[in-house]
Amino acid sequence: MNTNPHSRRATGTEDGAPERVGQAVEQVGHVVEQAGQAVGQTIDDIGSYIRAQRESAQVSMRQLARTAGVSNPYLSQVERGLRKPSAEILQQIAKGLRISAEALYVKAGILDERPASVVTDAVLADPTLNERQKRVLLDVYESFRRENGADVVALPVTTA
């Protein structure tokens, strides 16, 4: 047994320092893990959202990859949350799915979600309408709201 008081203090056996250091390291590790999960959740969310939209539109992964100009394995990795696509790739994916690129940007954390009406959401989410039809419907809707004195915010819709 070492009786040198300096060596005991250096190892912290008398004042509980190793225990406090261990707790601090554990807390830092927990914070890092939470941050990693938050980032991973965004990537997972966009991937699962793309997969759900693709399945809803009855588009194969191969067809969407071709339309978006990416490889089949890359799209698979995006859908599984292993890759985060760029804004340009998201725009191409949106075009291939015939959905608003804005919706993908929001899911990916590129844009903040804007307040929208139930009508606007329904029009933008309808897979049976193409982008031109969505824009026309929203323009008519906005013009009626303006005519009736409602505050209208221009609603951007990506054209295909």
C-alpha distance (Angstrom), angle and dihedral (degrees) to the residues before:
residue distance angle dihedral
M1 . . .
N2 3.79 . .
T3 3.80 111.7 .
N4 3.78 96.7 -177.9
P5 3.86 104.6 122.6
H6 3.79 91.4 -151.4
S7 3.79 92.9 58.3
R8 3.81 91.7 50.1
R9 3.76 91.5 50.0
A10 3.80 90.5 46.9
T11 3.80 90.7 54.7
G12 3.78 90.9 41.1
T13 3.79 97.5 -130.3
E14 3.79 93.1 141.2
D15 3.81 102.2 45.3
G16 3.86 102.3 37.6
A17 3.81 94.3 -115.6
P18 3.83 95.7 141.7
E19 3.79 89.8 54.6
R20 3.81 92.0 50.7
V21 3.80 91.9 45.8
G22 3.79 90.0 49.3
Q23 3.81 91.0 51.1
A24 3.80 91.8 48.4
V25 3.81 91.8 49.7
E26 3.80 89.8 48.8
Q27 3.83 91.2 50.9
V28 3.81 92.4 48.7
G29 3.79 90.0 48.4
H30 3.81 90.1 51.7
V31 3.83 92.2 50.9
V32 3.82 91.5 48.6
E33 3.81 90.2 49.0
Q34 3.83 91.4 51.2
A35 3.81 91.9 49.6
G36 3.78 90.7 49.5
Q37 3.79 90.5 50.1
A38 3.82 91.4 50.5
V39 3.80 91.8 52.2
G40 3.78 90.8 43.8
Q41 3.80 90.6 49.1
T42 3.82 91.3 57.7
I43 3.79 90.9 50.7
D44 3.83 91.6 45.2
D45 3.80 90.6 47.8
I46 3.79 94.3 54.0
G47 3.79 91.9 44.8
S48 3.79 95.1 49.2
Y49 3.82 89.9 43.6
I50 3.82 91.1 53.2
R51 3.80 91.0 47.4
A52 3.83 91.9 49.3
Q53 3.81 91.6 48.5
R54 3.80 91.4 46.9
E55 3.79 92.4 50.2
S56 3.81 91.2 45.3
A57 3.80 90.1 52.6
Q58 3.81 89.5 46.5
V59 3.80 91.7 -126.0
S60 3.80 118.6 148.3
M61 3.77 119.7 -126.8
R62 3.80 89.1 -116.6
Q63 3.84 91.9 53.4
L64 3.80 92.8 48.1
A65 3.80 92.5 46.5
R66 3.81 90.2 52.0
T67 3.83 92.7 47.3
A68 3.81 92.6 46.3
G69 3.79 92.6 46.6
V70 3.81 95.2 -121.6
S71 3.77 133.0 116.1
N72 3.78 121.4 -94.4
P73 3.86 92.2 -118.6
Y74 3.82 91.0 50.4
L75 3.82 92.3 52.4
S76 3.80 89.7 47.1
Q77 3.81 89.7 53.4
V78 3.81 90.6 49.4
E79 3.81 91.5 51.1
R80 3.81 91.2 48.9
G81 3.81 91.7 50.4
L82 3.80 95.5 -112.5
R83 3.81 95.6 116.4
K84 3.78 133.2 37.4
P85 3.81 111.0 -141.4
S86 3.80 122.1 -138.6
A87 3.80 121.7 -113.1
E88 3.81 89.0 -103.5
I89 3.81 92.5 54.3
L90 3.81 90.4 45.9
Q91 3.80 89.1 53.8
Q92 3.80 90.7 52.0
I93 3.82 91.3 46.8
A94 3.81 89.9 50.3
K95 3.79 89.7 51.0
G96 3.81 90.6 50.3
L97 3.80 91.1 49.7
R98 3.82 92.9 41.8
I99 3.79 91.7 -126.5
S100 3.78 132.9 123.3
A101 3.80 114.5 -78.5
E102 3.80 86.0 -146.2
A103 3.81 90.1 67.2
L104 3.80 90.5 54.8
Y105 3.81 92.1 45.5
V106 3.81 90.3 53.8
K107 3.82 92.2 48.0
A108 3.81 90.5 48.6
G109 3.80 91.9 49.7
I110 3.81 93.6 -115.5
L111 3.83 93.2 116.8
D112 3.77 131.3 30.7
E113 3.76 114.4 -116.3
R114 3.79 111.5 -101.6
P115 3.77 123.2 -145.3
A116 3.78 109.2 -100.9
S117 3.75 137.5 176.4
V118 3.76 125.1 -109.8
V119 3.81 88.9 -113.4
T120 3.80 92.7 53.7
D121 3.79 91.9 46.9
A122 3.81 91.4 49.7
V123 3.80 93.1 49.9
L124 3.81 93.6 46.7
A125 3.81 92.7 46.8
D126 3.81 96.3 48.4
P127 3.82 106.6 110.4
T128 3.82 92.2 -165.5
L129 3.81 92.6 66.7
N130 3.78 123.5 76.0
E131 3.80 121.6 -137.8
R132 3.82 94.0 -97.9
Q133 3.82 91.7 52.5
K134 3.81 90.8 47.9
R135 3.81 91.1 51.1
V136 3.83 92.2 48.7
L137 3.81 92.7 48.7
L138 3.80 91.9 48.1
D139 3.81 91.8 46.8
V140 3.82 91.1 52.7
Y141 3.80 90.9 45.6
E142 3.82 91.7 49.9
S143 3.81 92.1 47.7
F144 3.82 91.7 52.8
R145 3.81 90.6 48.5
R146 3.82 90.8 49.5
E147 3.80 90.2 48.0
N148 3.80 89.3 53.2
G149 3.81 92.8 49.0
A150 3.80 100.0 -105.3
D151 3.79 121.0 144.9
V152 3.78 106.6 -104.9
V153 3.77 125.7 -162.4
A154 3.79 116.1 -163.2
L155 3.77 109.4 -107.8
P156 3.79 113.8 -146.8
V157 3.79 116.1 -142.2
T158 3.76 121.1 -174.5
T159 3.76 111.2 -125.1
A160 3.76 119.1 -135.9
